[in-house]
Amino acid sequence: MKREMKNTFRIIIVLVIVLAMVLATACGGGGGGSKVTKSGFDLSVSVGPDPDTIDPALNSAVDGATLILHGFEGLYSLDEDGIPIPGQAESVDVSDDGTVYTFHLRDKLCWSDGSALTANDFVYSWNRAVDPDTAADYEYMFEVVKGYEEGELAVSAPDDSTLVVELITRTPYFLELVAFPVYFPVKQDIIEANGDSWATQAETYIGNGPYKVIEWVPRSYILYEKNANYWNVGALGPDTIKFALIEDDNARFAGFNSDELSFIRDVPNDEIEALRSNPEFHILGLLGTYYISFNTSVAPLDNPKLRQAMALAIDRDYITKNIGQAGQVNAGAFVANGLSDAAPGSSFREVGGDYYDPGPDGFAANLEQAKAIMAEIYPNGDCPTFEYIYNDTTLHQLTAQALQQMWGEIGITVTLQVQEWSTFLNSRKNGEYEIARNGWLNDYNDPIGMLDLFITDGGNNDGQWSNLQYDALISQVKSSADQAERMKLMHEAEDILFDEWVLAPIFYYVELVMLKSDIKGFYSSPLGYDYFMYTSKG
């Protein structure tokens, strides 16, 4: 009996050793579940309020994207200059015609729960994103992949570490696409077991990125810690990153001044002038446009002439100089400054020009034209009343009040309604509004990332607008590899936006942030994403 017990004991020991070896080698590349080296540095920041969602397939907000980037990673990532660099993929081979990408994943990749991540996880996740049942706002970003129209993407995994993607045509920005959250992998068994709630609590928010969520207190904070199973865990900075969920910019500012927070997005507008000489105050360039959405599906906003009058009645120079106060550029079109055109060194915005004079010298003429249009469509002076919705920051509040006065100059009465962030996002998305504040930061360095917002039934088409000619142009752009042709078609598409006055641009974005001077290694993308994973203190 004793001998049998000894043998059994030896067998158990051997099995434990073998199992430990399997677990030790199953995952992790650089991390592999090994002990995480502590830096003694815990970071607290605020990039916004409670996120509407941090499901990579469903998010369409900048603050949500920052939270996702710390918990997930795509095949490629963006460096501090916005250049795609290898992420979960170690390398990629591209066919001579640019239509087939073969990604080679890093060895022993893992999810944050220690289970193995394979190329099939990308196959599942990308097809989930285009499944109508998922209702992903960004599903149209897969239009460049073969099979999109049929609902089954031409993406395959010949083995666990290889992913093959077939594109419709050469797509110069494809590596930027795979660095975008909607292209990130998500864990199939977690989603199938928990449904949509998987991305609402720490226990089920399993990712593959540099950090993992360990605590989540709604309306208070989300706490991340280093993910020991991340392939590059040794390069990470803070032991933990605490994202304080704060809606009010005055409260964020107070948190920064009391040293509770080392970074905040946005500052109260009445503080900007005093902050100009503060070395901890930074104005960051962004590829994006602040604009007004009209719900074109409701009368009388279904009248392009009314939308034109409202767009022309906006004194953009007043808003940028007296409210923005941070170098925002008056917008005379939708596609933002900073995006290239076909010719080397050329700018899409310079080639396309303005659709009206957005400067102080042009406003008087714009206003007169707006009044003439209103007299034409409302000869009896019975002008409409609208509700304008916005989310709660001082910039949005003061802009709303200015617009209320400006539209009053052409006889339009506007009531103002402030909504909390999550409610506001869904009101816009669902078309449950008349006029709304809006803004768009481009998702990659190509104008199509702004222009494809307005395709019929697109997930980010908040204005509920539809134009089949426009849809056809966008489809042609995405199926062409000829840059000159693509840019020509995109200028034609933007022309249609202003033939119908689908929106009213106000200014091209900048971002106002506060960053403690002892925090090193932080960077922010021109797309608006904040990167804290490689920061240090000292």
ChimeraX attribute file (.defattr): number of C-alpha atoms within 10 A of each C-alpha:
attribute: neighborCount
match mode: 1-to-1
recipient: residues
	/A:1	6
	/A:2	7
	/A:3	8
	/A:4	9
	/A:5	10
	/A:6	11
	/A:7	12
	/A:8	12
	/A:9	12
	/A:10	12
	/A:11	12
	/A:12	12
	/A:13	12
	/A:14	12
	/A:15	12
	/A:16	12
	/A:17	12
	/A:18	12
	/A:19	12
	/A:20	12
	/A:21	11
	/A:22	11
	/A:23	16
	/A:24	15
	/A:25	14
	/A:26	19
	/A:27	24
	/A:28	29
	/A:29	18
	/A:30	19
	/A:31	20
	/A:32	24
	/A:33	23
	/A:34	13
	/A:35	11
	/A:36	16
	/A:37	14
	/A:38	14
	/A:39	13
	/A:40	11
	/A:41	13
	/A:42	16
	/A:43	23
	/A:44	21
	/A:45	23
	/A:46	24
	/A:47	24
	/A:48	23
	/A:49	23
	/A:50	23
	/A:51	21
	/A:52	19
	/A:53	21
	/A:54	24
	/A:55	23
	/A:56	27
	/A:57	25
	/A:58	21
	/A:59	20
	/A:60	22
	/A:61	18
	/A:62	19
	/A:63	22
	/A:64	23
	/A:65	24
	/A:66	20
	/A:67	25
	/A:68	23
	/A:69	27
	/A:70	24
	/A:71	25
	/A:72	24
	/A:73	26
	/A:74	24
	/A:75	29
	/A:76	25
	/A:77	23
	/A:78	19
	/A:79	14
	/A:80	15
	/A:81	10
	/A:82	15
	/A:83	15
	/A:84	19
	/A:85	17
	/A:86	20
	/A:87	20
	/A:88	29
	/A:89	23
	/A:90	15
	/A:91	15
	/A:92	18
	/A:93	12
	/A:94	13
	/A:95	12
	/A:96	8
	/A:97	9
	/A:98	17
	/A:99	20
	/A:100	20
	/A:101	18
	/A:102	19
	/A:103	23
	/A:104	21
	/A:105	22
	/A:106	20
	/A:107	20
	/A:108	23
	/A:109	27
	/A:110	27
	/A:111	24
	/A:112	26
	/A:113	17
	/A:114	21
	/A:115	16
	/A:116	18
	/A:117	25
	/A:118	22
	/A:119	25
	/A:120	20
	/A:121	18
	/A:122	23
	/A:123	20
	/A:124	17
	/A:125	20
	/A:126	22
	/A:127	20
	/A:128	22
	/A:129	24
	/A:130	25
	/A:131	15
	/A:132	11
	/A:133	8
	/A:134	14
	/A:135	14
	/A:136	22
	/A:137	21
	/A:138	21
	/A:139	24
	/A:140	18
	/A:141	20
	/A:142	21
	/A:143	17
	/A:144	22
	/A:145	23
	/A:146	19
	/A:147	16
	/A:148	20
	/A:149	12
	/A:150	8
	/A:151	13
	/A:152	16
	/A:153	22
	/A:154	18
	/A:155	24
	/A:156	17
	/A:157	18
	/A:158	11
	/A:159	12
	/A:160	16
	/A:161	19
	/A:162	18
	/A:163	24
	/A:164	20
	/A:165	18
	/A:166	20
	/A:167	22
	/A:168	19
	/A:169	18
	/A:170	20
	/A:171	19
	/A:172	14
	/A:173	12
	/A:174	18
	/A:175	21
	/A:176	20
	/A:177	25
	/A:178	21
	/A:179	25
	/A:180	23
	/A:181	26
	/A:182	28
	/A:183	24
	/A:184	28
	/A:185	29
	/A:186	26
	/A:187	20
	/A:188	14
	/A:189	9
	/A:190	16
	/A:191	16
	/A:192	10
	/A:193	11
	/A:194	11
	/A:195	10
	/A:196	14
	/A:197	14
	/A:198	19
	/A:199	19
	/A:200	16
	/A:201	16
	/A:202	17
	/A:203	13
	/A:204	17
	/A:205	22
	/A:206	22
	/A:207	26
	/A:208	29
	/A:209	27
	/A:210	26
	/A:211	29
	/A:212	28
	/A:213	25
	/A:214	15
	/A:215	15
	/A:216	17
	/A:217	13
	/A:218	14
	/A:219	13
	/A:220	12
	/A:221	19
	/A:222	20
	/A:223	19
	/A:224	25
	/A:225	19
	/A:226	27
	/A:227	31
	/A:228	26
	/A:229	31
	/A:230	32
	/A:231	25
	/A:232	18
	/A:233	25
	/A:234	16
	/A:235	12
	/A:236	21
	/A:237	24
	/A:238	23
	/A:239	19
	/A:240	23
	/A:241	23
	/A:242	20
	/A:243	24
	/A:244	25
	/A:245	20
	/A:246	19
	/A:247	19
	/A:248	18
	/A:249	22
	/A:250	17
	/A:251	13
	/A:252	28
	/A:253	22
	/A:254	13
	/A:255	20
	/A:256	20
	/A:257	13
	/A:258	10
	/A:259	12
	/A:260	14
	/A:261	22
	/A:262	20
	/A:263	27
	/A:264	25
	/A:265	19
	/A:266	23
	/A:267	24
	/A:268	16
	/A:269	20
	/A:270	13
	/A:271	11
	/A:272	18
	/A:273	11
	/A:274	8
	/A:275	14
	/A:276	13
	/A:277	10
	/A:278	11
	/A:279	11
	/A:280	15
	/A:281	19
	/A:282	18
	/A:283	15
	/A:284	15
	/A:285	19
	/A:286	22
	/A:287	24
	/A:288	25
	/A:289	27
	/A:290	22
	/A:291	22
	/A:292	21
	/A:293	25
	/A:294	28
	/A:295	25
	/A:296	24
	/A:297	15
	/A:298	14
	/A:299	10
	/A:300	16
	/A:301	18
	/A:302	16
	/A:303	16
	/A:304	17
	/A:305	19
	/A:306	20
	/A:307	25
	/A:308	21
	/A:309	23
	/A:310	26
	/A:311	24
	/A:312	28
	/A:313	25
	/A:314	25
	/A:315	22
	/A:316	25
	/A:317	22
	/A:318	16
	/A:319	20
	/A:320	20
	/A:321	14
	/A:322	13
	/A:323	20
	/A:324	23
	/A:325	15
	/A:326	20
	/A:327	15
	/A:328	23
	/A:329	21
	/A:330	24
	/A:331	27
	/A:332	21
	/A:333	27
	/A:334	26
	/A:335	28
	/A:336	26
	/A:337	20
	/A:338	20
	/A:339	18
	/A:340	18
	/A:341	23
	/A:342	16
	/A:343	12
	/A:344	7
	/A:345	8
	/A:346	13
	/A:347	17
	/A:348	23
	/A:349	20
	/A:350	13
	/A:351	15
	/A:352	18
	/A:353	13
	/A:354	13
	/A:355	15
	/A:356	16
	/A:357	18
	/A:358	23
	/A:359	16
	/A:360	12
	/A:361	10
	/A:362	14
	/A:363	19
	/A:364	14
	/A:365	14
	/A:366	20
	/A:367	22
	/A:368	15
	/A:369	16
	/A:370	25
	/A:371	18
	/A:372	15
	/A:373	19
	/A:374	23
	/A:375	16
	/A:376	13
	/A:377	14
	/A:378	14
	/A:379	11
	/A:380	9
	/A:381	13
	/A:382	12
	/A:383	15
	/A:384	14
	/A:385	14
	/A:386	16
	/A:387	14
	/A:388	22
	/A:389	24
	/A:390	22
	/A:391	22
	/A:392	17
	/A:393	18
	/A:394	19
	/A:395	19
	/A:396	19
	/A:397	19
	/A:398	16
	/A:399	21
	/A:400	22
	/A:401	14
	/A:402	17
	/A:403	22
	/A:404	20
	/A:405	16
	/A:406	20
	/A:407	20
	/A:408	16
	/A:409	15
	/A:410	21
	/A:411	18
	/A:412	18
	/A:413	16
	/A:414	20
	/A:415	12
	/A:416	17
	/A:417	15
	/A:418	16
	/A:419	14
	/A:420	14
	/A:421	18
	/A:422	14
	/A:423	13
	/A:424	22
	/A:425	19
	/A:426	13
	/A:427	17
	/A:428	25
	/A:429	17
	/A:430	15
	/A:431	19
	/A:432	13
	/A:433	20
	/A:434	22
	/A:435	23
	/A:436	26
	/A:437	20
	/A:438	22
	/A:439	18
	/A:440	25
	/A:441	22
	/A:442	22
	/A:443	23
	/A:444	22
	/A:445	20
	/A:446	19
	/A:447	25
	/A:448	19
	/A:449	16
	/A:450	21
	/A:451	19
	/A:452	23
	/A:453	20
	/A:454	23
	/A:455	23
	/A:456	16
	/A:457	14
	/A:458	18
	/A:459	20
	/A:460	22
	/A:461	21
	/A:462	25
	/A:463	26
	/A:464	23
	/A:465	20
	/A:466	17
	/A:467	13
	/A:468	10
	/A:469	12
	/A:470	23
	/A:471	16
	/A:472	13
	/A:473	20
	/A:474	22
	/A:475	16
	/A:476	15
	/A:477	21
	/A:478	19
	/A:479	18
	/A:480	16
	/A:481	18
	/A:482	13
	/A:483	15
	/A:484	13
	/A:485	13
	/A:486	22
	/A:487	22
	/A:488	17
	/A:489	19
	/A:490	25
	/A:491	21
	/A:492	15
	/A:493	23
	/A:494	18
	/A:495	16
	/A:496	15
	/A:497	19
	/A:498	18
	/A:499	13
	/A:500	17
	/A:501	23
	/A:502	26
	/A:503	25
	/A:504	26
	/A:505	26
	/A:506	28
	/A:507	26
	/A:508	28
	/A:509	28
	/A:510	22
	/A:511	18
	/A:512	18
	/A:513	17
	/A:514	24
	/A:515	19
	/A:516	17
	/A:517	13
	/A:518	10
	/A:519	15
	/A:520	15
	/A:521	13
	/A:522	15
	/A:523	16
	/A:524	19
	/A:525	18
	/A:526	24
	/A:527	18
	/A:528	24
	/A:529	22
	/A:530	21
	/A:531	19
	/A:532	24
	/A:533	23
	/A:534	14
	/A:535	17
	/A:536	19
	/A:537	16
	/A:538	6
